[in-house]
Amino acid sequence: MALKRQHNMMTLFSMASMSDVIFLLLIFFMVTSTFVFPNALEVNLPQSSQQTALKPGTRVYIDKELNMYAAQGDAEPERIAEADLIGFLQIAQQQSPDQFIALYADEKVPYGKIVEVLDKGARASLKMVLATKPSNKH
């Protein structure tokens, strides 16, 4: 009597080894990705434990037509020629050296113009900051 052998092929296979390989690849790429340094400028930001709401001593405004206005303290802004701006700001800075000068620019003002005014202030050793309005988006 001849016995027949049964060769049953199993249609299922275990995914345990595949998940181990994927897990090891994931760990490998996570560890090696920390060695990639992006090409960016290094900026050392100041640290503070408190926020202050200092009022600027002098304010400079640039409207969308590139007209400049300046005001000291709580006075109303007056139109000023661009050539006279740095002289006005230097006098204001001498009167209150611990105060800073805030630059308010309309959002239509080209960025180059804002940088130009801030650069002139920096060359004259003035403490100038670019003022922005808080965002209402949540």
N, CA, C and O atoms as a MOPAC input file, in Angstrom:
PM7 MOZYME 1SCF
protein

 N      0.82500 1    -1.13800 1     0.00000 1
 C      0.00000 1     0.00000 1     0.00000 1
 C      0.90300 1     1.24600 1     0.00000 1
 O      1.78700 1     1.40100 1     0.84200 1
 N      0.65400 1     2.07900 1    -0.93000 1
 C      1.45900 1     3.28300 1    -1.08500 1
 C      0.79300 1     4.44900 1    -0.37000 1
 O     -0.37300 1     4.76500 1    -0.60200 1
 N      1.56700 1     5.07400 1     0.50300 1
 C      1.03500 1     6.22900 1     1.22500 1
 C      1.38900 1     7.50400 1     0.45400 1
 O      2.50400 1     7.69000 1    -0.03300 1
 N      0.41100 1     8.34000 1     0.37400 1
 C      0.60700 1     9.61100 1    -0.31600 1
 C      1.03000 1    10.68900 1     0.67600 1
 O      0.43000 1    10.85200 1     1.73900 1
 N      2.02300 1    11.38300 1     0.32100 1
 C      2.44200 1    12.50000 1     1.16400 1
 C      1.63700 1    13.73900 1     0.80700 1
 O      1.34500 1    14.00700 1    -0.35900 1
 N      1.30000 1    14.46100 1     1.81600 1
 C      0.55400 1    15.68500 1     1.56900 1
 C      1.51100 1    16.87600 1     1.69500 1
 O      2.17800 1    17.06300 1     2.71200 1
 N      1.54900 1    17.64000 1     0.66400 1
 C      2.37000 1    18.85300 1     0.64800 1
 C      1.43600 1    20.05900 1     0.66300 1
 O      1.08600 1    20.60300 1    -0.38500 1
 N      1.05300 1    20.45400 1     1.82400 1
 C      0.18000 1    21.63000 1     1.94900 1
 C      1.04900 1    22.88500 1     2.03700 1
 O      1.90700 1    23.01000 1     2.91200 1
 N      0.80700 1    23.79800 1     1.12000 1
 C      1.52600 1    25.06300 1     1.13000 1
 C      0.76900 1    26.04000 1     2.03400 1
 O     -0.45100 1    26.18200 1     1.94600 1
 N      1.50700 1    26.68700 1     2.87700 1
 C      0.89700 1    27.65300 1     3.76000 1
 C      0.80300 1    28.99100 1     3.02700 1
 O      1.81400 1    29.47700 1     2.51900 1
 N     -0.36700 1    29.58900 1     2.96100 1
 C     -0.55100 1    30.85000 1     2.23400 1
 C     -0.32400 1    32.06600 1     3.11200 1
 O     -0.31900 1    33.18900 1     2.60800 1
 N     -0.14000 1    31.88000 1     4.38400 1
 C      0.10200 1    32.98400 1     5.30700 1
 C      1.57800 1    33.05800 1     5.63800 1
 O      2.27300 1    32.04200 1     5.66400 1
 N      2.04900 1    34.26100 1     5.89000 1
 C      3.42100 1    34.41400 1     6.36900 1
 C      3.43100 1    35.44400 1     7.49200 1
 O      2.52100 1    36.26500 1     7.60300 1
 N      4.42900 1    35.39600 1     8.28800 1
 C      4.51400 1    36.25000 1     9.46500 1
 C      5.09900 1    37.60700 1     9.09000 1
 O      6.10900 1    37.68500 1     8.39100 1
 N      4.45800 1    38.66900 1     9.55900 1
 C      4.93200 1    40.03500 1     9.31000 1
 C      5.84500 1    40.51800 1    10.43100 1
 O      6.30100 1    41.66100 1    10.38600 1
 N      6.12100 1    39.71300 1    11.40600 1
 C      6.93500 1    40.13300 1    12.54400 1
 C      8.33700 1    40.52800 1    12.10300 1
 O      8.85000 1    41.54900 1    12.56000 1
 N      8.95500 1    39.77200 1    11.25000 1
 C     10.31200 1    40.11600 1    10.82400 1
 C     10.31500 1    41.37300 1     9.96300 1
 O     11.25400 1    42.16600 1    10.03600 1
 N      9.27600 1    41.56700 1     9.14600 1
 C      9.19200 1    42.76600 1     8.31400 1
 C      9.02600 1    44.01200 1     9.18500 1
 O      9.65100 1    45.03600 1     8.91400 1
 N      8.21000 1    43.94200 1    10.20700 1
 C      8.02900 1    45.10000 1    11.08100 1
 C      9.30600 1    45.39500 1    11.86400 1
 O      9.58000 1    46.55600 1    12.16500 1
 N     10.08400 1    44.38500 1    12.19700 1
 C     11.37200 1    44.61500 1    12.85200 1
 C     12.32400 1    45.37300 1    11.94500 1
 O     13.00800 1    46.29600 1    12.38600 1
 N     12.36900 1    44.98700 1    10.68600 1
 C     13.24600 1    45.65700 1     9.72300 1
 C     12.81600 1    47.11000 1     9.53600 1
 O     13.66300 1    48.00300 1     9.52100 1
 N     11.53800 1    47.35400 1     9.39500 1
 C     11.03800 1    48.72500 1     9.22100 1
 C     11.33000 1    49.56700 1    10.45700 1
 O     11.70100 1    50.73500 1    10.33600 1
 N     11.16900 1    48.99700 1    11.62600 1
 C     11.45200 1    49.71300 1    12.87000 1
 C     12.93800 1    50.07700 1    12.95800 1
 O     13.27700 1    51.19100 1    13.35800 1
 N     13.81100 1    49.16200 1    12.59400 1
 C     15.25200 1    49.44700 1    12.60800 1
 C     15.61900 1    50.52000 1    11.58000 1
 O     16.45000 1    51.38300 1    11.86400 1
 N     15.01200 1    50.48000 1    10.39500 1
 C     15.26700 1    51.52800 1     9.40100 1
 C     14.78500 1    52.89100 1     9.88900 1
 O     15.45000 1    53.90500 1     9.67600 1
 N     13.63700 1    52.91100 1    10.53800 1
 C     13.11100 1    54.15900 1    11.08800 1
 C     14.06300 1    54.74500 1    12.12400 1
 O     14.33600 1    55.94500 1    12.10400 1
 N     14.56200 1    53.92100 1    13.01400 1
 C     15.52500 1    54.39400 1    14.02200 1
 C     16.79900 1    54.89300 1    13.35800 1
 O     17.34600 1    55.92200 1    13.75600 1
 N     17.27600 1    54.16900 1    12.34400 1
 C     18.50500 1    54.56600 1    11.64600 1
 C     18.34300 1    55.95300 1    11.01300 1
 O     19.21900 1    56.80300 1    11.17000 1
 N     17.23500 1    56.19300 1    10.30000 1
 C     17.04400 1    57.48600 1     9.63900 1
 C     16.79700 1    58.61000 1    10.64000 1
 O     17.19600 1    59.74900 1    10.39400 1
 N     16.15700 1    58.31800 1    11.74300 1
 C     15.95400 1    59.35600 1    12.75800 1
 C     17.27300 1    59.76000 1    13.40300 1
 O     17.48900 1    60.94200 1    13.67100 1
 N     18.14400 1    58.81700 1    13.65200 1
 C     19.43000 1    59.12700 1    14.27500 1
 C     20.34600 1    59.85100 1    13.30500 1
 O     21.01600 1    60.80800 1    13.69200 1
 N     20.39100 1    59.41600 1    12.05500 1
 C     21.29800 1    60.05300 1    11.09400 1
 C     20.79300 1    61.41200 1    10.63700 1
 O     21.59800 1    62.23900 1    10.20900 1
 N     19.49800 1    61.67600 1    10.71100 1
 C     18.98800 1    62.96400 1    10.26700 1
 C     19.37800 1    64.09000 1    11.22200 1
 O     19.34100 1    65.25400 1    10.82200 1
 N     19.74500 1    63.79500 1    12.45300 1
 C     20.15200 1    64.84300 1    13.38300 1
 C     21.54600 1    65.36200 1    13.05100 1
 O     21.94500 1    66.40200 1    13.57500 1
 N     22.28800 1    64.68200 1    12.20900 1
 C     23.62100 1    65.12800 1    11.83600 1
 C     23.60400 1    66.09500 1    10.65800 1
 O     24.64800 1    66.65400 1    10.31900 1
 N     22.47200 1    66.30600 1    10.03400 1
 C     22.35900 1    67.21900 1     8.91600 1
 C     22.14400 1    68.62200 1     9.47100 1
 O     21.18800 1    68.86800 1    10.20500 1
 N     23.04000 1    69.53700 1     9.11600 1
 C     22.94500 1    70.91100 1     9.58700 1
 C     22.41400 1    71.78200 1     8.45000 1
 O     23.00700 1    71.80300 1     7.37200 1
 N     21.31600 1    72.49600 1     8.66600 1
 C     20.79400 1    73.35300 1     7.59100 1
 C     21.70100 1    74.55800 1     7.38500 1
 O     22.37400 1    75.01800 1     8.30700 1
 N     21.70100 1    75.05200 1     6.16200 1
 C     22.47700 1    76.24700 1     5.84700 1
 C     21.63400 1    77.46500 1     6.19100 1
 O     20.84500 1    77.93200 1     5.37000 1
 N     21.79700 1    77.97300 1     7.39000 1
 C     21.03300 1    79.13200 1     7.84400 1
 C     21.94900 1    80.04100 1     8.64500 1
 O     23.03400 1    79.64600 1     9.07200 1
 N     21.48800 1    81.25800 1     8.83500 1
 C     22.24800 1    82.19600 1     9.64300 1
 C     22.04900 1    81.88400 1    11.11000 1
 O     20.93500 1    81.60300 1    11.54900 1
 N     23.11700 1    81.93300 1    11.85600 1
 C     23.01600 1    81.72200 1    13.29700 1
 C     22.69500 1    83.05400 1    13.95100 1
 O     23.43200 1    84.02900 1    13.80300 1
 N     21.59700 1    83.08200 1    14.66900 1
 C     21.15300 1    84.30700 1    15.32000 1
 C     21.09400 1    84.05400 1    16.81500 1
 O     20.42300 1    83.12700 1    17.26900 1
 N     21.79000 1    84.86800 1    17.57200 1
 C     21.75200 1    84.77100 1    19.03000 1
 C     20.68900 1    85.73600 1    19.53100 1
 O     20.89000 1    86.95000 1    19.55000 1
 N     19.56000 1    85.18000 1    19.93300 1
 C     18.45800 1    86.01000 1    20.40000 1
 C     18.61500 1    86.31800 1    21.88600 1
 O     19.07400 1    85.46000 1    22.64000 1
 N     18.25000 1    87.50000 1    22.31700 1
 C     18.31700 1    87.82300 1    23.74600 1
 C     17.26200 1    87.05500 1    24.51500 1
 O     16.20300 1    86.72200 1    23.98400 1
 N     17.56500 1    86.77700 1    25.77300 1
 C     16.63200 1    86.06000 1    26.62200 1
 C     16.17100 1    86.98700 1    27.73000 1
 O     16.93400 1    87.81400 1    28.22900 1
 N     14.92000 1    86.83500 1    28.10200 1
 C     14.35500 1    87.66300 1    29.15400 1
 C     13.33200 1    86.86000 1    29.93000 1
 O     12.62800 1    86.02100 1    29.37100 1
 N     13.25800 1    87.12300 1    31.21300 1
 C     12.25500 1    86.44300 1    32.02800 1
 C     10.96800 1    87.26300 1    32.11500 1
 O      9.94000 1    86.75800 1    32.56500 1
 N     11.02100 1    88.52300 1    31.68700 1
 C      9.85800 1    89.39400 1    31.74800 1
 C      9.67000 1    90.09600 1    30.41600 1
 O     10.62500 1    90.33100 1    29.67500 1
 N      8.44000 1    90.42000 1    30.13200 1
 C      8.15100 1    91.22600 1    28.96500 1
 C      7.81400 1    92.62700 1    29.43200 1
 O      7.08600 1    92.80600 1    30.40900 1
 N      8.33600 1    93.60800 1    28.74200 1
 C      8.04600 1    94.98600 1    29.10700 1
 C      7.30700 1    95.66300 1    27.96200 1
 O      7.51300 1    95.34700 1    26.79000 1
 N      6.47200 1    96.56900 1    28.31700 1
 C      5.73800 1    97.34900 1    27.32500 1
 C      6.24000 1    98.78300 1    27.39300 1
 O      5.52600 1    99.68000 1    27.84100 1
 N      7.46300 1    98.99000 1    26.94800 1
 C      8.05000 1   100.32900 1    26.96300 1
 C      7.45400 1   101.16600 1    25.84200 1
 O      7.24300 1   100.69100 1    24.72500 1
 N      7.19600 1   102.39300 1    26.16400 1
 C      6.71000 1   103.32600 1    25.16700 1
 C      7.92000 1   103.96200 1    24.49800 1
 O      8.84300 1   104.40000 1    25.18400 1
 N      7.93000 1   104.02100 1    23.17300 1
 C      9.07900 1   104.64000 1    22.50900 1
 C      9.13600 1   106.13400 1    22.78500 1
 O      8.10400 1   106.79800 1    22.89200 1
 N     10.34800 1   106.65400 1    22.90000 1
 C     10.52200 1   108.08000 1    23.12200 1
 C     10.21900 1   108.88200 1    21.87500 1
 O      9.68300 1   109.98700 1    21.95300 1
 N     10.56200 1   108.32600 1    20.72800 1
 C     10.35200 1   108.99100 1    19.44800 1
 C      9.73400 1   107.98900 1    18.48000 1
 O     10.08000 1   106.80800 1    18.47700 1
 N      8.81700 1   108.48500 1    17.66100 1
 C      8.15900 1   107.62500 1    16.68300 1
 C      8.39300 1   108.18000 1    15.28600 1
 O      8.32300 1   109.38900 1    15.06500 1
 N      8.67200 1   107.27800 1    14.34300 1
 C      8.82300 1   107.64000 1    12.93300 1
 C      7.80200 1   106.82800 1    12.15700 1
 O      7.68300 1   105.61800 1    12.34800 1
 N      7.06700 1   107.49500 1    11.28300 1
 C      6.04600 1   106.84500 1    10.47400 1
 C      6.40700 1   106.99100 1     9.00400 1
 O      6.87400 1   108.04400 1     8.57000 1
 N      6.18600 1   105.92600 1     8.24100 1
 C      6.32100 1   105.98600 1     6.78400 1
 C      4.98200 1   105.50700 1     6.22600 1
 O      4.57300 1   104.37000 1     6.46100 1
 N      4.29600 1   106.39800 1     5.47300 1
 C      3.01200 1   105.97700 1     4.91200 1
 C      3.21500 1   105.31200 1     3.55300 1
 O      4.34200 1   105.18800 1     3.07300 1
 N      2.10600 1   104.88500 1     2.93800 1
 C      2.23400 1   104.11700 1     1.69300 1
 C      2.75200 1   104.95200 1     0.52500 1
 O      3.21600 1   104.39200 1    -0.46800 1
 N      2.68200 1   106.29200 1     0.62300 1
 C      3.25700 1   107.16000 1    -0.41200 1
 C      4.72100 1   107.50000 1    -0.10800 1
 O      5.30500 1   108.34900 1    -0.78100 1
 N      5.31700 1   106.85100 1     0.89100 1
 C      6.70600 1   107.02900 1     1.34000 1
 C      6.95200 1   108.39400 1     1.95800 1
 O      8.09300 1   108.85600 1     1.99400 1
 N      5.90100 1   109.05300 1     2.44700 1
 C      6.06300 1   110.29100 1     3.20400 1
 C      6.47800 1   109.92100 1     4.61800 1
 O      5.98700 1   108.94100 1     5.17900 1
 N      7.38400 1   110.70500 1     5.19500 1
 C      7.87400 1   110.42000 1     6.54600 1
 C      7.33700 1   111.44900 1     7.52300 1
 O      7.25700 1   112.64300 1     7.23700 1
 N      6.97100 1   110.93000 1     8.69800 1
 C      6.47900 1   111.75700 1     9.78900 1
 C      7.25200 1   111.36800 1    11.03800 1
 O      7.64400 1   110.21200 1    11.19400 1
 N      7.47000 1   112.32200 1    11.92400 1
 C      8.18000 1   112.03000 1    13.16900 1
 C      7.49400 1   112.76500 1    14.30900 1
 O      6.93700 1   113.84900 1    14.13800 1
 N      7.55200 1   112.13900 1    15.47400 1
 C      6.96500 1   112.73800 1    16.66900 1
 C      7.79500 1   112.32400 1    17.87100 1
 O      8.31500 1   111.21000 1    17.93100 1
 N      7.91100 1   113.22600 1    18.81900 1
 C      8.65200 1   112.93500 1    20.03900 1
 C      7.66700 1   112.94600 1    21.20300 1
 O      6.85300 1   113.86100 1    21.33200 1
 N      7.74800 1   111.92400 1    22.04400 1
 C      6.84300 1   111.82100 1    23.19200 1
 C      5.42300 1   111.58700 1    22.74600 1
 O      5.15900 1   110.74600 1    21.88700 1
 N      4.49800 1   112.34300 1    23.33900 1
 C      3.07900 1   112.19700 1    23.00700 1
 C      2.60900 1   113.21600 1    21.97400 1
 O      1.40700 1   113.35400 1    21.74600 1
 N      3.53100 1   113.92300 1    21.35500 1
 C      3.17600 1   114.95200 1    20.37900 1
 C      2.61400 1   114.31300 1    19.10700 1
 O      2.85200 1   113.14100 1    18.81500 1
 N      1.86200 1   115.12600 1    18.36500 1
 C      1.31600 1   114.66500 1    17.08800 1
 C      2.44700 1   114.57300 1    16.06100 1
 O      3.34100 1   115.41800 1    16.05700 1
 N      2.42000 1   113.55600 1    15.18900 1
 C      3.47400 1   113.43300 1    14.16800 1
 C      3.41300 1   114.57600 1    13.15500 1
 O      2.33700 1   114.98900 1    12.72500 1
 N      4.58900 1   115.07300 1    12.78700 1
 C      4.70700 1   116.12800 1    11.79200 1
 C      5.50300 1   115.60300 1    10.61000 1
 O      6.43000 1   114.80900 1    10.77200 1
 N      5.13400 1   116.05100 1     9.43300 1
 C      5.85000 1   115.61000 1     8.22800 1
 C      7.27200 1   116.15300 1     8.27000 1
 O      7.51600 1   117.30000 1     8.64500 1
 N      8.19200 1   115.29400 1     7.87300 1
 C      9.60100 1   115.66700 1     7.90100 1
 C     10.26700 1   115.15300 1     6.62700 1
 O      9.94100 1   114.07500 1     6.13200 1
 N     11.19700 1   115.93600 1     6.11100 1
 C     11.93000 1   115.51000 1     4.91600 1
 C     12.89600 1   114.39600 1     5.29200 1
 O     13.41700 1   114.35400 1     6.40700 1
 N     13.12400 1   113.49900 1     4.34800 1
 C     14.00800 1   112.36300 1     4.62000 1
 C     15.42900 1   112.82500 1     4.95200 1
 O     16.11300 1   112.19600 1     5.75800 1
 N     15.87000 1   113.91400 1     4.33700 1
 C     17.21600 1   114.43100 1     4.59400 1
 C     17.34800 1   114.95700 1     6.02500 1
 O     18.43700 1   114.92200 1     6.59800 1
 N     16.25000 1   115.44400 1     6.60700 1
 C     16.28100 1   116.00000 1     7.95800 1
 C     15.98200 1   114.96600 1     9.03500 1
 O     16.07000 1   115.27500 1    10.22300 1
 N     15.63100 1   113.75100 1     8.64400 1
 C     15.17800 1   112.75000 1     9.59800 1
 C     16.25700 1   112.38000 1    10.61500 1
 O     15.98500 1   112.36700 1    11.81600 1
 N     17.46000 1   112.08400 1    10.16600 1
 C     18.51600 1   111.63300 1    11.07700 1
 C     18.91600 1   112.73700 1    12.04100 1
 O     19.17700 1   112.46000 1    13.21200 1
 N     18.96900 1   113.97500 1    11.58300 1
 C     19.27500 1   115.09300 1    12.46800 1
 C     18.21300 1   115.24200 1    13.56100 1
 O     18.54400 1   115.46100 1    14.72600 1
 N     16.94100 1   115.12400 1    13.18100 1
 C     15.84400 1   115.19500 1    14.15000 1
 C     15.95500 1   114.06200 1    15.16700 1
 O     15.78200 1   114.26900 1    16.36800 1
 N     16.24800 1   112.85600 1    14.66600 1
 C     16.34300 1   111.69800 1    15.55700 1
 C     17.54500 1   111.79100 1    16.49900 1
 O     17.46100 1   111.35900 1    17.64900 1
 N     18.64800 1   112.34400 1    16.02900 1
 C     19.82300 1   112.50600 1    16.89800 1
 C     19.52900 1   113.49300 1    18.02900 1
 O     19.93800 1   113.27000 1    19.16800 1
 N     18.83200 1   114.56800 1    17.72300 1
 C     18.46300 1   115.54100 1    18.76400 1
 C     17.51700 1   114.89300 1    19.76800 1
 O     17.65700 1   115.09500 1    20.97400 1
 N     16.55400 1   114.11500 1    19.27400 1
 C     15.60700 1   113.43500 1    20.15500 1
 C     16.31300 1   112.41400 1    21.03500 1
 O     15.97000 1   112.26000 1    22.20700 1
 N     17.28700 1   111.72200 1    20.48000 1
 C     18.02800 1   110.71200 1    21.24800 1
 C     18.89300 1   111.38000 1    22.32400 1
 O     19.05600 1   110.82100 1    23.40900 1
 N     19.44400 1   112.55300 1    22.04800 1
 C     20.24400 1   113.25800 1    23.04200 1
 C     19.38000 1   113.73500 1    24.20600 1
 O     19.84100 1   113.76600 1    25.34700 1
 N     18.13100 1   114.10900 1    23.92700 1
 C     17.24500 1   114.58600 1    24.97500 1
 C     16.79600 1   113.45500 1    25.90000 1
 O     16.59400 1   113.67400 1    27.09400 1
 N     16.64000 1   112.25400 1    25.35700 1
 C     16.25700 1   111.09800 1    26.18400 1
 C     17.05600 1   109.88200 1    25.71700 1
 O     16.55800 1   109.08000 1    24.92700 1
 N     18.30300 1   109.74100 1    26.20400 1
 C     19.18600 1   108.68600 1    25.70300 1
 C     18.76000 1   107.26900 1    26.08900 1
 O     19.17900 1   106.31000 1    25.44100 1
 N     17.94000 1   107.11800 1    27.12400 1
 C     17.52700 1   105.77400 1    27.52400 1
 C     16.32800 1   105.27200 1    26.72300 1
 O     15.96700 1   104.10100 1    26.83500 1
 N     15.71100 1   106.12600 1    25.92500 1
 C     14.55000 1   105.75000 1    25.11400 1
 C     15.01100 1   105.23800 1    23.74200 1
 O     16.13500 1   105.49400 1    23.31000 1
 N     14.12500 1   104.52200 1    23.08500 1
 C     14.43400 1   104.04300 1    21.74400 1
 C     13.50900 1   104.70900 1    20.74200 1
 O     12.52900 1   105.35500 1    21.11300 1
 N     13.83200 1   104.54400 1    19.46900 1
 C     13.05700 1   105.13600 1    18.38200 1
 C     12.31000 1   104.01700 1    17.67600 1
 O     12.92100 1   103.04900 1    17.22400 1
 N     10.99600 1   104.14300 1    17.58000 1
 C     10.18000 1   103.12800 1    16.92000 1
 C      9.85000 1   103.57400 1    15.50200 1
 O      9.46100 1   104.71900 1    15.27200 1
 N     10.00900 1   102.65600 1    14.55900 1
 C      9.69200 1   102.92100 1    13.16000 1
 C      8.41300 1   102.16800 1    12.81300 1
 O      8.36800 1   100.93900 1    12.86100 1
 N      7.37400 1   102.92600 1    12.46400 1
 C      6.09800 1   102.35400 1    12.03900 1
 C      6.00200 1   102.55200 1    10.53300 1
 O      6.06200 1   103.68300 1    10.05100 1
 N      5.85500 1   101.47300 1     9.79400 1
 C      5.77300 1   101.57700 1     8.33800 1
 C      4.50400 1   100.89200 1     7.85000 1
 O      4.13100 1    99.82500 1     8.33500 1
 N      3.84900 1   101.52500 1     6.88000 1
 C      2.67000 1   100.93300 1     6.26900 1
 C      3.07300 1    99.63200 1     5.57300 1
 O      4.20300 1    99.50000 1     5.10200 1
 N      2.13800 1    98.66400 1     5.50900 1
 C      2.48400 1    97.37900 1     4.91900 1
 C      2.74900 1    97.47900 1     3.42200 1
 O      3.29400 1    96.54100 1     2.84000 1
 N      2.38600 1    98.57300 1     2.79000 1
 C      2.65000 1    98.77200 1     1.35800 1
 C      4.05200 1    99.34300 1     1.10500 1
 O      4.50000 1    99.38100 1    -0.04100 1
 N      4.74000 1    99.78200 1     2.14400 1
 C      6.08100 1   100.34800 1     1.99100 1
 C      7.04500 1    99.22900 1     1.60700 1
 O      7.06000 1    98.18100 1     2.25400 1
 N      7.85400 1    99.43600 1     0.55700 1
 C      8.82300 1    98.39900 1     0.17300 1
 C      9.80300 1    98.11300 1     1.31000 1
 O     10.23400 1    99.01400 1     2.02900 1
 N     10.13500 1    96.84300 1     1.44500 1
 C     11.03100 1    96.42800 1     2.51700 1
 C     12.39200 1    97.11900 1     2.41700 1
 O     13.01600 1    97.41000 1     3.43700 1
 N     12.84100 1    97.37500 1     1.22000 1
 C     14.12900 1    98.04500 1     1.02800 1
 C     14.16200 1    99.43100 1     1.64700 1
 O     15.18900 1    99.85800 1     2.17500 1
 N     13.03200 1   100.13700 1     1.58200 1
 C     12.95900 1   101.48100 1     2.16800 1
 C     13.05500 1   101.41200 1     3.68800 1
 O     13.71000 1   102.24700 1     4.31200 1
 N     12.39800 1   100.41300 1     4.28400 1
 C     12.45300 1   100.23200 1     5.73600 1
 C     13.88500 1    99.93900 1     6.16700 1
 O     14.37900 1   100.51700 1     7.13500 1
 N     14.53900 1    99.05200 1     5.45400 1
 C     15.92400 1    98.69800 1     5.78600 1
 C     16.83800 1    99.90700 1     5.61600 1
 O     17.77300 1   100.09500 1     6.39500 1
 N     16.57400 1   100.71800 1     4.61000 1
 C     17.38200 1   101.92100 1     4.38100 1
 C     17.29200 1   102.88100 1     5.56600 1
 O     18.30600 1   103.42100 1     6.00900 1
 N     16.08200 1   103.09400 1     6.07800 1
 C     15.89600 1   104.00400 1     7.22100 1
 C     16.54400 1   103.41100 1     8.47400 1
 O     17.21600 1   104.12600 1     9.21800 1
 N     16.34900 1   102.12000 1     8.71100 1
 C     16.98000 1   101.48300 1     9.87800 1
 C     18.50200 1   101.51100 1     9.77500 1
 O     19.19200 1   101.66800 1    10.78200 1
 N     19.02500 1   101.35800 1     8.55800 1
 C     20.47400 1   101.39100 1     8.35900 1
 C     21.03400 1   102.78200 1     8.63100 1
 O     22.09300 1   102.91900 1     9.24300 1
 N     20.33000 1   103.80800 1     8.18100 1
 C     20.77800 1   105.18500 1     8.46600 1
 C     20.80500 1   105.42900 1     9.96900 1
 O     21.73400 1   106.05300 1    10.48200 1
 N     19.79800 1   104.94300 1    10.66800 1
 C     19.76900 1   105.08700 1    12.12600 1
 C     20.89900 1   104.33300 1    12.79700 1
 O     21.49900 1   104.83200 1    13.74900 1
 N     21.19900 1   103.12900 1    12.31000 1
 C     22.28400 1   102.33900 1    12.89400 1
 C     23.63600 1   103.01200 1    12.66900 1
 O     24.49700 1   102.99100 1    13.54800 1
 N     23.82200 1   103.61100 1    11.48400 1
 C     25.08800 1   104.30200 1    11.21500 1
 C     25.25500 1   105.55100 1    12.08000 1
 O     26.37400 1   105.98300 1    12.35300 1
 N     24.12400 1   106.12700 1    12.50900 1
 C     24.17100 1   107.30000 1    13.39100 1
 C     24.14400 1   106.88700 1    14.86100 1
 O     23.99500 1   107.73800 1    15.73800 1
 N     24.28500 1   105.59600 1    15.13600 1
 C     24.31300 1   105.03300 1    16.50000 1
 C     23.02100 1   105.31200 1    17.26800 1
 O     23.05100 1   105.61000 1    18.46200 1
 N     21.90200 1   105.21500 1    16.57800 1
 C     20.60300 1   105.40300 1    17.20800 1
 C     20.00100 1   104.04500 1    17.55500 1
 O     20.22200 1   103.05900 1    16.85200 1
 N     19.24300 1   104.00500 1    18.64300 1
 C     18.56300 1   102.77200 1    19.04900 1
 C     17.19800 1   102.74700 1    18.37800 1
 O     16.23500 1   103.32300 1    18.88400 1
 N     17.12200 1   102.07000 1    17.22900 1
 C     15.87500 1   102.02300 1    16.47000 1
 C     15.33000 1   100.59900 1    16.43700 1
 O     16.08400 1    99.62900 1    16.36400 1
 N     14.00500 1   100.49700 1    16.49300 1
 C     13.33400 1    99.20700 1    16.36900 1
 C     12.20100 1    99.35400 1    15.36400 1
 O     11.64100 1   100.43500 1    15.18500 1
 N     11.88000 1    98.24700 1    14.71400 1
 C     10.76000 1    98.21700 1    13.77600 1
 C      9.53200 1    97.77400 1    14.54400 1
 O      9.49600 1    96.66300 1    15.07200 1
 N      8.54200 1    98.61700 1    14.61200 1
 C      7.32100 1    98.31300 1    15.35500 1
 C      6.34000 1    97.58600 1    14.45100 1
 O      6.19900 1    97.91600 1    13.27400 1
 N      5.66200 1    96.58900 1    15.01700 1
 C      4.63600 1    95.85700 1    14.29100 1
 C      3.37600 1    95.82100 1    15.13400 1
 O      3.42500 1    95.99600 1    16.35100 1
 N      2.27900 1    95.59900 1    14.49600 1
 C      1.03400 1    95.48200 1    15.25200 1
 C      0.81500 1    94.01200 1    15.57300 1
 O      1.23800 1    93.14800 1    14.80500 1
 N      0.16700 1    93.71100 1    16.68500 1
 C     -0.07100 1    92.31200 1    17.04600 1
 C     -1.05400 1    91.67000 1    16.08300 1
 O     -1.97000 1    92.32300 1    15.58300 1
 N     -0.85400 1    90.39100 1    15.83100 1
 C     -1.72300 1    89.66000 1    14.92800 1
 C     -3.00600 1    89.26000 1    15.63500 1
 O     -2.97200 1    88.85700 1    16.79800 1
 N     -4.14300 1    89.36500 1    14.94400 1
 C     -5.43000 1    88.98200 1    15.51300 1
 C     -5.80000 1    87.54600 1    15.16300 1
 O     -6.85700 1    87.06400 1    15.56800 1
 N     -4.93800 1    86.85600 1    14.41300 1
 C     -5.21200 1    85.47800 1    14.00700 1
 C     -4.90200 1    84.54600 1    15.15400 1
 O     -3.92200 1    84.74500 1    15.87100 1
 N     -5.71700 1    83.54100 1    15.33200 1
 C     -5.50500 1    82.56300 1    16.38300 1
 C     -5.15800 1    81.22800 1    15.78200 1
 O     -4.94000 1    80.26000 1    16.51000 1

